[in-house]
C-alpha cells in the first residue's frame, strides 16, 4: 500500500472525466499499475482488466526486437485485438453498472 499512496500524488487526472463527468476506457490503468507494483495482483485486475494482456503485448513487442519470432506480426495483431476487446467490453460493463 506504500507505493500506491506515494504514486497517487503523481497520477494524471482523466480529462474526459473532468470535462464530461464520464470515465474514459483508459481510466484505472495508472492505479492498476500501482497495485501491481504493490503486489496486489487481484485488485490490479479488478481496476483494469486489460492490464495483464497489455503487459503481455509489451513484452512480446520487446521480445520481437531481440528475437526473430515466426508469425510475430500476426501474433501482435491478435494481441492488439484481444486488448481492444477486453478494454471495450470492460468499459461497456463499467458504464452499464454505473447507470444502475
C-alpha distances in whole Angstrom, upper triangle without the diagonal:
4,6,5,6,9,10,11,13,15,15,19,20,22,26,27,25,26,30,30,28,27,24,25,25,22,20,16,17,14,11,12,12,9,8,10,9,6,9,9,12,14,12,12,16,16,15,17,20,21,19,20,23,23,21,24,27,25,26,29,30,29,31,34,34,35,37,39,38,41,41,37,38,39,35,34,35,34,31,31,33,30,27,29,30,27,26,29,29,25,26,29,27,25,28,30,27,27,30,31
4,5,5,6,9,10,12,14,15,19,20,23,26,28,26,27,30,31,29,29,26,27,26,23,21,18,18,15,13,14,13,10,10,12,10,7,11,12,15,17,15,15,19,19,18,20,22,24,20,22,25,24,22,26,28,26,26,30,31,29,31,35,34,35,37,40,39,42,42,38,39,40,37,35,37,36,32,32,34,32,29,31,32,29,28,31,31,28,28,31,30,27,30,32,30,29,33,34
4,5,5,6,9,10,11,12,16,18,21,24,26,24,25,29,30,28,27,24,24,24,21,19,16,15,12,11,12,10,7,8,10,7,6,10,11,14,16,14,13,17,18,16,18,20,21,18,19,22,21,19,23,25,23,23,27,27,26,28,31,31,31,33,36,36,39,38,35,36,37,33,31,33,33,29,29,31,29,26,28,30,27,25,28,29,26,26,30,28,26,29,31,29,28,32,33
4,5,5,6,9,10,10,14,15,18,21,23,21,22,25,26,24,23,20,21,21,18,16,13,13,10,8,9,9,5,6,9,8,7,10,10,13,14,12,11,15,15,13,15,18,19,16,18,21,20,19,22,24,22,23,27,27,26,29,32,31,32,34,37,36,39,38,35,35,36,33,31,32,32,28,28,30,28,24,26,27,24,23,26,26,23,23,26,25,22,25,28,26,25,28,29
4,6,5,7,10,10,14,15,18,22,23,21,22,25,27,24,24,21,23,23,20,18,15,15,12,10,13,12,9,10,13,11,10,14,13,16,18,15,15,18,18,16,18,21,22,20,22,25,23,22,26,28,26,27,30,31,30,32,35,35,36,38,41,40,42,42,38,39,39,36,34,36,35,32,31,33,31,28,29,31,27,25,28,29,25,25,29,27,24,27,29,27,26,29,30
4,6,6,8,10,13,16,19,22,24,22,22,26,28,26,26,23,24,24,21,19,16,16,12,11,14,13,9,12,14,11,11,15,15,18,20,17,16,20,20,18,19,23,23,20,22,25,23,22,26,27,25,26,30,30,28,31,34,33,34,36,39,39,42,41,38,38,39,36,34,35,35,32,31,33,32,28,30,31,29,26,30,30,27,27,30,30,27,29,32,30,28,32,33
4,5,5,6,10,13,15,19,21,20,20,23,25,23,23,20,20,21,17,15,13,13,9,8,11,10,7,10,12,10,11,14,14,17,18,16,14,18,18,16,17,20,20,17,20,22,20,19,23,24,22,23,27,26,25,28,31,30,31,34,37,36,39,38,34,35,36,33,30,32,32,28,28,30,28,25,26,28,25,23,26,27,24,24,27,27,24,26,29,28,26,30,31
4,5,5,9,10,13,16,19,17,17,21,22,20,20,17,18,19,16,14,12,12,9,8,11,11,8,11,14,13,12,16,15,17,19,15,14,18,18,15,16,20,20,18,21,23,21,21,25,25,24,25,29,29,28,31,33,33,34,36,39,38,41,40,36,36,37,34,32,33,33,29,28,30,29,25,26,28,25,23,25,26,23,22,26,25,22,24,27,25,23,27,28
4,6,9,11,14,17,19,18,17,21,23,21,22,19,20,22,19,16,15,15,12,11,15,14,12,14,17,15,15,19,19,21,22,19,18,22,21,18,19,23,24,21,24,26,24,24,27,28,26,28,31,30,30,33,35,34,35,38,41,40,43,42,38,38,39,37,34,35,35,32,31,33,31,28,29,31,28,25,28,29,26,25,28,28,25,26,30,28,26,29,31
4,6,9,13,15,18,17,17,20,22,21,21,19,19,20,17,15,14,13,10,11,14,13,11,14,16,15,16,19,19,21,23,20,18,21,21,18,18,22,22,19,22,24,22,21,25,25,23,25,28,27,26,30,32,31,32,35,38,37,40,39,35,35,36,34,31,32,33,29,28,30,29,26,26,29,26,24,26,28,25,24,27,28,25,26,29,28,26,30,32
4,6,9,12,15,14,14,17,19,18,18,15,15,16,13,11,10,10,7,8,11,11,10,13,15,14,15,18,18,19,20,17,15,18,18,15,15,19,19,17,20,22,19,19,23,23,21,23,26,26,25,29,30,30,32,34,36,36,38,37,33,33,34,32,29,30,30,27,25,27,26,22,23,25,23,20,23,24,21,20,24,24,21,22,26,25,23,26,28
4,7,9,12,12,11,14,16,16,16,13,13,15,12,10,11,11,8,10,13,13,13,16,18,17,19,21,21,22,23,20,17,20,20,16,16,19,19,17,21,22,19,20,24,23,21,24,27,26,26,29,30,30,32,35,37,36,38,37,33,32,33,31,28,29,29,26,24,26,26,22,22,24,23,19,21,24,21,19,23,23,20,21,25,24,22,25,28
4,6,9,8,8,11,13,12,12,10,11,13,11,9,10,12,10,11,14,15,15,17,19,20,21,23,22,23,23,20,18,20,19,16,16,20,20,19,22,23,21,22,26,25,24,27,29,28,28,32,33,33,35,37,39,38,40,38,35,34,35,33,30,30,30,27,25,26,26,22,22,24,22,19,20,23,20,18,21,22,18,19,22,22,19,22,25
4,5,5,6,9,10,10,9,7,7,10,9,7,9,11,10,12,14,16,16,18,20,21,22,24,23,23,23,20,18,19,19,15,15,18,18,18,21,22,19,21,25,24,23,26,28,27,28,31,32,32,35,37,38,37,39,36,33,32,32,31,28,27,28,25,23,24,24,20,19,21,20,16,17,20,17,15,18,19,16,16,19,19,17,19,22
4,5,5,6,8,9,10,9,9,12,11,10,13,14,14,16,18,19,20,22,24,25,26,28,27,27,27,24,22,23,22,18,18,21,21,21,24,25,22,24,27,26,25,28,30,29,30,33,34,34,37,39,40,39,40,38,35,33,34,33,29,29,30,27,24,25,26,22,21,23,22,18,19,21,20,16,19,21,18,17,21,21,18,20,24
4,5,5,6,7,6,6,6,10,10,9,13,14,15,17,18,20,21,23,24,26,27,29,27,27,26,23,22,22,21,18,17,20,20,20,24,24,22,24,27,26,25,29,30,29,31,34,34,34,37,39,40,38,40,37,34,32,33,32,29,28,28,26,23,24,24,21,19,21,20,16,16,19,17,14,16,18,15,14,18,18,16,17,21
4,6,5,4,5,5,7,11,11,9,12,14,15,15,17,19,20,21,24,25,26,27,25,25,25,22,20,21,19,16,16,19,20,20,24,25,23,25,28,27,27,30,32,31,32,35,36,36,39,41,42,40,42,39,36,35,35,33,30,30,30,28,25,25,25,22,20,22,20,17,17,19,17,14,16,17,14,13,16,16,13,15,18
4,6,6,8,9,10,14,14,12,14,17,16,17,20,21,22,23,26,27,27,29,28,28,27,24,23,24,22,19,19,23,23,23,27,28,25,28,31,30,29,32,34,33,34,37,38,38,41,43,44,43,44,42,39,37,38,36,33,33,33,31,28,28,29,25,24,25,24,20,21,23,21,17,19,21,17,16,20,20,16,18,21
4,6,8,10,11,15,15,14,17,19,19,20,23,24,25,26,29,30,31,33,31,31,30,27,26,27,25,22,22,24,25,25,29,29,27,29,32,31,30,34,35,34,36,39,39,39,42,44,45,44,45,42,40,38,38,37,34,33,33,31,28,29,29,26,24,26,25,21,21,23,22,18,20,21,19,17,20,21,17,18,22
4,5,8,10,13,15,13,17,19,20,21,23,25,25,27,29,30,31,33,31,30,29,26,25,26,24,21,21,23,24,25,28,28,26,29,32,31,31,34,35,34,36,39,39,40,43,44,45,43,44,42,39,37,37,36,33,32,32,30,28,27,28,25,23,24,23,20,19,21,19,16,17,19,16,14,17,18,14,15,19
4,7,10,13,14,12,15,18,18,19,21,23,24,24,27,28,29,30,28,28,27,24,23,23,21,18,19,22,22,23,27,28,26,29,31,30,30,34,35,34,36,39,40,40,43,44,45,44,45,42,40,38,38,36,34,32,33,30,28,28,28,25,23,24,22,19,19,20,18,15,16,17,14,12,15,15,12,13,16
4,6,10,11,10,13,15,17,17,19,21,22,23,25,27,27,29,26,26,24,22,21,21,19,16,16,18,19,21,24,24,23,26,28,27,28,31,32,32,34,36,37,37,40,42,42,41,42,39,36,35,34,33,30,29,29,27,25,24,24,21,19,20,19,15,15,16,14,11,12,14,11,9,12,13,10,11,14
4,7,8,6,9,12,13,14,15,17,19,19,21,23,24,25,23,22,21,18,17,17,15,12,12,15,16,17,20,21,19,22,25,24,24,27,29,28,30,33,33,34,37,38,39,37,38,36,33,32,31,30,27,26,26,24,22,22,21,18,17,17,16,13,13,14,12,9,11,12,9,8,12,13,10,12,16
4,5,5,9,11,13,14,15,17,19,19,21,23,24,25,23,22,21,19,17,17,16,13,12,14,14,15,19,19,17,20,22,21,21,25,26,25,27,30,30,31,34,35,36,34,35,33,30,28,28,27,24,23,23,21,18,18,18,15,13,15,14,10,10,13,11,8,11,13,10,10,14,15,13,15,18
4,6,8,9,12,14,13,15,18,18,19,21,23,24,22,20,19,17,15,15,14,12,9,11,10,12,16,15,14,17,19,18,19,22,23,22,24,27,27,28,31,32,33,31,32,29,27,25,25,23,21,20,20,17,15,15,15,12,10,11,10,6,7,10,8,6,9,11,9,10,13,14,14,16,19
4,6,6,9,11,11,12,15,16,16,18,20,21,19,18,18,16,13,13,14,11,8,11,10,10,14,14,12,15,17,16,16,19,21,20,22,25,26,26,29,30,31,30,31,29,26,25,25,23,20,20,20,17,15,16,15,12,11,13,11,8,10,12,10,9,12,14,12,13,16,17,16,19,21
4,6,8,9,9,12,13,14,16,18,19,20,18,17,17,14,12,13,12,9,8,11,11,12,15,16,14,17,19,19,19,22,24,23,25,28,29,29,32,33,34,33,34,32,29,28,28,26,23,23,23,20,18,19,18,15,14,16,14,10,12,14,11,9,13,13,11,12,15,15,14,17,19
4,6,5,6,9,10,10,12,14,15,16,14,14,14,11,9,10,9,6,6,9,10,10,13,15,13,15,18,18,18,21,23,23,24,26,28,29,31,32,34,32,34,32,29,28,28,26,24,24,23,20,19,20,18,15,15,16,14,11,14,15,11,11,14,14,11,14,17,16,15,18,20
4,6,5,6,9,10,10,12,14,15,14,13,14,12,8,10,11,7,6,9,9,7,11,12,10,11,15,15,14,17,19,19,20,23,24,25,27,28,30,29,31,29,26,25,26,23,21,21,21,18,16,18,16,13,14,16,13,11,14,15,12,12,16,16,14,16,19,19,18,22,23
4,5,5,6,9,10,11,12,14,14,14,15,12,10,12,13,9,9,12,12,10,13,15,13,13,17,17,16,18,21,21,21,24,26,26,28,30,32,30,33,31,28,28,28,26,23,24,24,21,19,21,20,16,17,19,17,14,17,19,16,16,19,19,17,19,22,21,20,24,26
4,5,5,6,9,10,10,12,11,12,12,9,7,10,11,7,8,12,13,11,14,16,14,15,18,19,18,20,23,23,23,26,28,28,30,32,34,33,35,33,30,30,30,28,25,26,26,22,22,23,21,18,19,20,17,15,18,19,16,16,19,19,16,18,21,20,19,23,24
4,5,5,6,9,10,11,9,9,10,7,4,7,8,6,6,9,10,7,10,13,12,12,15,16,16,17,20,21,21,23,26,26,28,29,31,30,32,30,27,28,28,25,23,24,23,19,19,21,18,15,17,18,15,13,17,17,14,15,18,17,15,18,21,20,19,23,24
4,5,5,6,9,10,10,9,12,10,7,10,12,10,9,11,11,8,10,13,11,10,14,15,14,15,18,19,19,21,23,24,25,27,29,28,30,29,26,26,27,24,22,23,23,19,19,21,19,16,18,20,17,15,19,20,17,18,21,21,19,22,24,23,23,27,28
4,5,5,6,9,9,10,12,10,8,12,13,11,11,14,14,11,13,16,15,14,17,19,17,18,22,22,22,24,27,27,28,30,32,31,34,33,30,30,31,28,25,27,27,23,23,25,23,20,22,23,20,18,22,23,19,20,24,23,20,23,26,24,24,27,29
4,5,5,6,5,7,9,7,5,9,10,9,10,13,14,11,12,16,15,14,17,19,18,19,22,23,23,25,28,28,29,30,33,31,34,33,30,31,31,28,26,28,27,23,23,25,22,19,22,22,19,18,22,22,18,19,23,21,19,22,25,23,23,26,27
4,5,5,6,5,9,8,6,9,11,11,11,12,13,9,10,13,13,11,14,16,15,16,19,20,20,21,24,25,26,27,30,28,31,30,27,28,28,25,23,25,24,21,21,23,21,18,21,22,18,18,22,22,19,20,24,22,21,24,26,25,25,29,29
4,5,8,9,12,11,9,13,15,14,14,16,16,12,13,16,15,13,16,18,17,17,20,21,20,22,25,25,25,27,30,29,32,32,29,30,30,27,25,27,27,23,24,26,24,21,23,25,22,21,25,25,22,23,27,26,24,27,29,28,28,31,32
4,6,8,11,10,10,13,15,14,15,17,18,14,15,19,18,16,19,21,20,20,23,25,24,25,28,29,29,31,34,32,35,35,32,33,33,30,28,30,30,26,26,28,26,23,26,27,23,23,26,26,23,24,28,26,24,27,29,27,27,31,32
4,6,9,9,9,12,14,14,15,16,17,14,13,17,17,15,17,20,19,19,22,24,23,24,27,28,28,29,32,31,33,33,30,32,32,28,27,29,28,24,25,27,24,22,25,26,22,22,26,25,22,24,27,25,24,27,29,27,28,31,32
4,6,6,6,9,10,11,13,14,15,13,13,17,17,16,18,21,20,20,23,25,25,26,29,30,30,31,34,32,34,34,31,32,32,29,27,29,28,24,25,26,23,21,24,24,20,20,24,23,20,22,24,22,21,24,26,24,24,28,28
4,6,5,6,9,10,11,11,12,10,10,13,14,13,15,18,18,18,20,22,22,23,26,28,28,29,31,29,31,30,28,29,29,25,24,26,24,21,22,23,20,18,21,21,17,18,21,20,17,20,23,21,20,23,25,23,24,27,28
4,5,5,6,9,10,10,12,11,11,14,16,15,17,19,20,20,23,25,25,26,29,30,31,31,33,31,33,32,29,30,30,26,25,27,25,21,23,23,20,18,21,20,16,17,20,19,15,18,20,18,17,21,22,20,21,25,24
4,5,5,6,9,10,12,11,12,15,16,16,18,20,21,21,24,26,26,27,30,31,32,33,35,33,35,34,31,32,31,28,27,28,26,22,23,24,21,18,20,20,16,16,19,18,15,17,19,17,15,19,20,18,19,23,23
4,6,5,6,8,9,7,9,12,12,12,15,17,17,18,20,22,22,24,26,28,29,30,32,30,32,30,28,28,28,25,23,24,23,19,20,21,18,15,18,18,14,14,17,17,14,15,18,17,15,19,21,19,19,23,24
4,6,5,5,7,7,8,10,11,12,14,16,17,18,20,21,22,24,26,27,29,29,31,28,30,29,26,27,26,23,22,22,20,17,18,18,15,13,16,15,11,12,15,14,11,13,16,14,14,17,19,17,18,22,22
4,6,6,9,10,11,14,15,15,17,19,20,21,23,25,26,27,29,31,32,33,34,32,33,32,29,30,29,26,24,25,23,20,20,20,17,15,17,16,12,12,15,13,10,12,15,12,11,15,16,14,15,19,19
4,6,9,9,12,14,14,15,17,19,19,21,23,24,25,27,29,30,32,33,34,32,34,32,29,29,29,26,24,25,23,20,20,20,18,15,16,16,13,11,14,14,10,11,14,12,10,14,16,14,14,18,19
4,6,6,9,11,10,12,14,15,16,18,20,21,22,24,26,27,29,30,31,29,30,28,26,26,25,22,21,21,20,16,16,16,14,11,12,13,9,8,11,11,8,9,13,12,10,14,16,15,15,19,20
4,6,7,8,10,11,13,14,16,17,19,20,22,23,25,26,28,28,30,27,28,26,24,24,23,20,19,19,17,14,14,14,12,9,11,11,7,7,10,10,7,10,12,11,11,14,16,15,17,20,21
4,6,5,6,9,10,10,12,14,15,16,18,20,21,23,25,25,26,24,25,23,21,20,19,17,15,15,14,11,11,11,9,6,8,9,6,6,10,10,8,10,13,13,13,16,18,18,19,22,23
4,6,5,6,9,10,11,12,14,15,17,18,20,21,23,24,25,23,25,24,21,21,21,18,16,17,16,12,13,14,12,9,11,13,10,9,13,14,12,13,17,16,16,19,21,20,21,24,26
4,5,5,6,9,10,10,12,14,15,16,18,20,21,22,23,21,23,22,19,20,19,16,15,16,15,11,13,14,11,9,13,13,11,12,15,15,14,16,19,18,18,21,23,23,24,27,28
4,5,5,6,9,10,10,12,14,15,16,18,20,20,21,19,20,18,16,16,16,12,11,13,11,7,9,10,8,6,10,11,9,10,13,14,13,16,18,18,19,21,23,23,24,27,29
4,5,5,6,8,10,11,12,14,15,17,19,20,21,19,21,19,16,16,16,13,11,13,12,8,8,11,9,6,10,12,10,10,14,15,14,15,19,19,19,21,24,24,25,28,29
4,5,5,6,8,10,10,12,14,16,17,18,20,18,20,19,16,17,17,14,12,15,14,10,11,14,12,10,13,15,13,14,17,18,17,19,22,22,22,24,27,27,27,30,32
4,6,5,6,9,10,10,12,14,15,16,17,15,17,16,13,15,15,11,10,13,12,8,10,13,11,10,13,15,13,15,18,19,18,20,23,23,23,26,28,28,29,32,33
4,5,5,6,9,10,11,13,15,15,16,14,16,14,11,12,12,9,7,10,10,6,7,11,10,8,12,14,13,14,17,18,18,20,22,23,23,26,28,28,29,32,33
4,5,5,6,9,10,11,13,14,16,15,17,16,13,13,15,12,9,12,13,10,10,14,13,11,14,17,16,16,19,21,20,21,24,25,25,27,30,30,30,33,35
4,5,5,6,9,10,11,12,14,13,16,16,12,14,15,12,11,14,14,11,13,16,15,14,17,19,18,18,22,23,22,24,27,27,27,30,32,32,33,36,37
4,5,5,6,9,10,10,11,10,12,12,9,10,12,9,8,11,12,9,11,14,14,13,16,18,18,19,22,23,23,25,27,28,28,31,33,33,34,37,38
4,5,5,7,9,10,11,10,13,12,9,10,12,10,7,11,12,10,11,14,15,14,16,19,19,19,22,24,24,25,28,29,29,31,33,34,35,37,39
4,5,5,7,9,11,11,15,15,11,13,15,13,11,15,16,13,14,18,18,17,19,22,21,22,25,26,26,27,30,31,31,33,36,36,37,39,41
4,5,5,6,8,8,12,13,10,12,14,12,11,15,16,14,16,19,18,18,21,23,23,23,26,28,28,29,32,33,33,35,37,38,39,41,43
4,5,5,6,6,9,10,7,9,12,10,10,13,15,13,15,18,18,18,21,23,23,24,26,28,28,30,32,33,34,36,38,39,40,42,44
4,6,8,9,13,14,10,12,15,14,12,16,18,16,17,20,21,20,23,25,25,26,28,30,30,31,34,35,35,37,40,41,41,44,46
4,7,9,13,15,12,14,17,16,15,18,20,18,20,23,23,23,25,28,28,28,31,33,33,34,37,37,38,40,42,43,43,46,48
4,6,9,12,10,13,15,14,14,18,19,18,20,22,23,23,25,27,27,28,31,33,33,34,37,38,38,40,42,43,44,47,48
4,7,9,8,11,13,13,13,16,18,17,19,22,22,23,25,27,28,29,31,33,33,35,37,38,39,41,43,44,45,47,49
4,6,5,9,11,10,11,14,15,15,17,19,19,20,23,24,25,26,29,30,31,32,34,35,36,39,40,41,42,45,46
4,5,8,9,9,11,13,14,15,17,19,19,21,23,24,25,27,29,30,31,33,35,36,37,39,40,42,43,45,47
4,5,5,6,9,10,11,12,14,16,17,18,20,21,23,24,26,27,29,30,32,33,34,36,38,39,40,42,44
4,5,5,6,9,10,10,12,14,15,16,18,20,21,22,24,25,27,28,30,31,32,34,36,37,38,41,42
4,5,5,6,9,10,11,12,14,15,16,18,20,21,22,24,26,27,29,30,31,33,35,36,37,39,41
4,5,5,6,9,10,11,12,14,15,16,18,20,21,22,24,26,27,28,30,31,33,34,36,38,39
4,5,5,6,9,10,10,12,14,15,16,18,20,21,22,24,26,27,28,30,31,33,34,36,38
4,5,5,6,9,10,10,12,14,15,16,18,20,21,22,24,26,27,28,30,31,32,35,36
4,5,5,6,8,10,10,12,14,15,16,18,20,21,22,24,25,27,28,30,31,33,35
4,5,5,6,9,10,10,12,14,15,16,18,20,21,22,24,26,27,28,30,32,33
4,5,5,6,8,10,10,12,14,15,16,18,20,21,22,24,26,27,28,30,32
4,5,5,6,9,10,11,12,14,15,16,18,20,21,22,24,26,27,29,31
4,5,5,6,9,10,10,12,14,15,16,18,20,21,22,24,25,27,29
4,6,5,6,9,10,11,12,14,15,16,18,20,21,22,24,26,27
4,5,5,6,9,10,11,12,14,15,16,18,20,21,22,24,26
4,6,5,6,9,10,10,12,14,15,16,18,20,21,23,25
4,5,5,6,8,10,11,12,14,15,16,18,20,21,23
4,6,5,6,8,10,10,12,14,15,16,18,20,21
4,6,5,6,9,10,10,12,14,15,16,18,20
4,6,5,6,9,10,11,12,14,15,17,19
4,5,5,6,9,10,11,12,14,16,17
4,5,5,6,9,10,11,12,14,16
4,5,5,6,9,10,10,13,15
4,5,5,6,9,10,11,13
4,6,5,6,9,10,11
4,6,5,6,9,10
4,5,5,6,9
4,5,5,7
4,5,5
4,6
4
